[in-house]
Amino acid sequence: MRLVELDYPSASFGMTNLEANANYHYRFKIQGSGSAKLDFTDAQGKAHHAVGPELDEGQEGTLLVTIHEAGDVTWAPQLTVSR
C-alpha cells in the first residue's frame, strides 16, 4: 500500500509506503470529537476510503486498524475515558 493517511479529531498522520503484513505503531492524543478516517492506495493503484469509529476527547487506549488484502478495513477500538 502507499499513500496511507489516518485522520482523527484535530490531526492526522501518514506514511508513503506500508508493506503487506506490516505493523505500524503510532501514539496520538484525541483532542476533539469525530470519526477516524483512513485513505490509502492499494498495489493496483486503486484509492480506498474508510470511515471508522467515533472518537471523543479524553479517550485513551488502542485503535487497531486492519487493512485486508481485498481493501476492506476493520476497526478494533479498545478505548476508555481517562479520569
C-alpha positions in Angstrom: 0.0 0.0 0.0 1.1 3.5 -0.5 -0.1 7.0 0.4 -1.6 5.8 3.7 -3.3 8.5 5.8 -5.3 8.2 9.0 -7.3 11.3 10.1 -8.6 11.6 13.6 -10.1 14.6 15.5 -7.8 17.6 15.2 -4.9 15.9 13.5 -3.7 13.2 11.1 -0.6 11.1 10.3 0.5 9.1 7.3 3.2 7.2 5.5 4.3 6.9 1.9 4.5 3.1 1.9 3.4 0.2 4.1 4.3 -3.3 3.2 1.9 -6.3 3.3 1.6 -7.9 6.7 3.5 -4.9 8.3 2.6 -3.3 11.6 2.8 0.4 12.2 2.5 1.8 15.7 1.7 5.4 16.3 0.8 7.2 19.6 -1.7 10.0 19.3 -3.9 12.1 21.7 -7.5 12.6 20.8 -8.3 16.3 21.0 -11.9 17.0 20.0 -14.5 14.6 18.7 -15.3 13.0 15.3 -14.8 9.9 13.2 -11.5 8.3 12.4 -10.9 8.1 8.6 -8.4 6.1 6.6 -7.3 6.8 3.0 -4.9 4.6 1.1 -3.9 3.4 -2.4 -3.6 -0.3 -3.0 -0.9 -2.1 -5.0 -3.1 -1.9 -8.2 -3.4 1.9 -7.8 -7.0 1.9 -6.6 -7.8 4.6 -4.0 -9.7 3.5 -0.9 -11.5 5.5 1.8 -12.9 4.0 5.1 -14.7 5.7 8.0 -14.0 4.3 11.4 -15.4 4.7 14.9 -16.3 8.0 16.6 -13.6 9.2 18.8 -14.1 11.6 21.7 -11.7 13.9 23.5 -10.3 12.3 26.7 -10.5 8.7 25.4 -7.3 6.6 25.6 -6.3 3.1 24.8 -5.7 1.4 21.5 -7.2 1.5 18.0 -6.3 -1.4 15.8 -6.9 -0.8 12.1 -6.5 -3.8 9.8 -6.4 -3.4 6.0 -7.3 -6.7 4.4 -6.0 -7.9 1.0 -9.2 -7.1 -0.8 -9.1 -3.5 0.5 -11.7 -3.9 3.3 -10.9 -2.2 6.6 -11.8 -3.4 10.1 -11.5 -1.2 13.2 -11.0 -2.6 16.7 -11.1 0.2 19.2 -10.3 -0.6 22.9 -10.9 2.9 24.3 -11.9 4.2 27.6 -12.4 7.7 29.0 -9.4 8.8 31.0 -10.1 10.0 34.6 
